[in-house]
Amino acid sequence: MASINKNYLRLQGSYLFSRIGEKVRNYQAANPDKEVIRLGIGDVTRPIAPAIISALHAAVDEMGAEETFRGYAPDLGYDFLRTAISENDFKARGCDISPDEIFVSDGAKGDCSNIQEIFGEDNRIAVCDPVYPVYVDSNVMAGRTGEYDDITEGFNDVIYMPCTKENDFTPDFPSEVPDLIYLCFPNNPTGAVIKKDRLQQWVDYARKNGSIILYDAAYESFITEEGIPHSIYECEGAKECAIEFRSFSKTAGFTGLRLGFTVIPKDLEAGGEKLWPLWARRHGTKYNGAPYIIQRAGEACYKPEGRAQIKEQIAYYLENARYIYNGLKEAGFEVYGGVNAPYIWLRTPNNMTSWEFFDYLLEKVNVVGTPGSGFGPHGEHYFRLTAFGSRENTIAAVDRIRKL
Ligand code: PLP
């Protein structure tokens, strides 16, 4: 008789967005005349930039002609895209990452959840708390996390690293040394960034202990300030201890098109074995490549016109973030993030729990955000708003909250 992977029964996560959805649906059913503004889920709203649309059209036409038709893409991605990534995202920033260290994929979510497959079952993982839930859930599915503890609201084989205002929402070294360390900067959900010297300390720590850092830089393009690393490979020695994930989702509005990549340096090793061939084998076995037309669209992001248009889009979202940040601060809220990231992380007023504040905002001003406690116990008493809405909705939402 077939049986299931029982680890799936231990997953806690999807509860967050389904509970939000249910609450909003119930509210709207009871109050059909109210216009609810959603600044909860982290999806983009601006259309794809014209230069990228042109590249898509041209690639679609190529697929319709015998001489230019393409079938399966190369397993690890087309050279034109891997070269553009290597030159623009890495070499231009002084990072020695070659095209063949880049694995093109259909997004960072798949990569940062699948990467754990190439590591042993007994690896101990460390994650920030609060955290993007995918890192924990993918390890739960693989049975690497131990039992769930209702009291600490965490898995007993996972090392949770609290990120609080006291440590600027960047984790301190844990008391036990982890094997795999997930770091995400600019951070979802807190909007925090990590300074270069602090990230260098993490790299030094990982090298000293033989740990691997899994660095999620999906929001890299939102960095506006100097001194904030765009890639972990800006740190000395990172090629010996780090894998980096990137995404075109928030950079260029590809949440629906799907494109991302992972960097695994050729010489990166764990337990004396090189990781590059393992990930190449996994990619080649379980994945048949991001579509040609989407990879051409990705390439267009690195050409002058595409680059300028994408920059404008990011500036649009960052202006939303600035509006939310300043508006809430002036209204007396304690606010974080929003400067180098599309997320604003605010402390709930009057010590309300995250869910109490969610209900309060929904009912009083019809604004939806994400309760911080849904990202981990240290997210309790915080709340996440995103800058991905339209300008009109963003302004309206902030004005409503200010009137409270
Ligand atoms: N990593 C982080 C931290 C995210 O917040 C997200 C999306 O919200 C992703 C990865 C997923 O990116 P992609 O759309 O490329 O799968």
Boltz pocket constraint, residues with backbone or C-beta under 6 A from the ligand:
constraints:
  - pocket:
      binder: B
      contacts: [[A, 42], [A, 106], [A, 107], [A, 108], [A, 109], [A, 110], [A, 112], [A, 132], [A, 184], [A, 186], [A, 188], [A, 216], [A, 218], [A, 246], [A, 247], [A, 248], [A, 249], [A, 254], [A, 255], [A, 259], [A, 260]]
      max_distance: 6.0
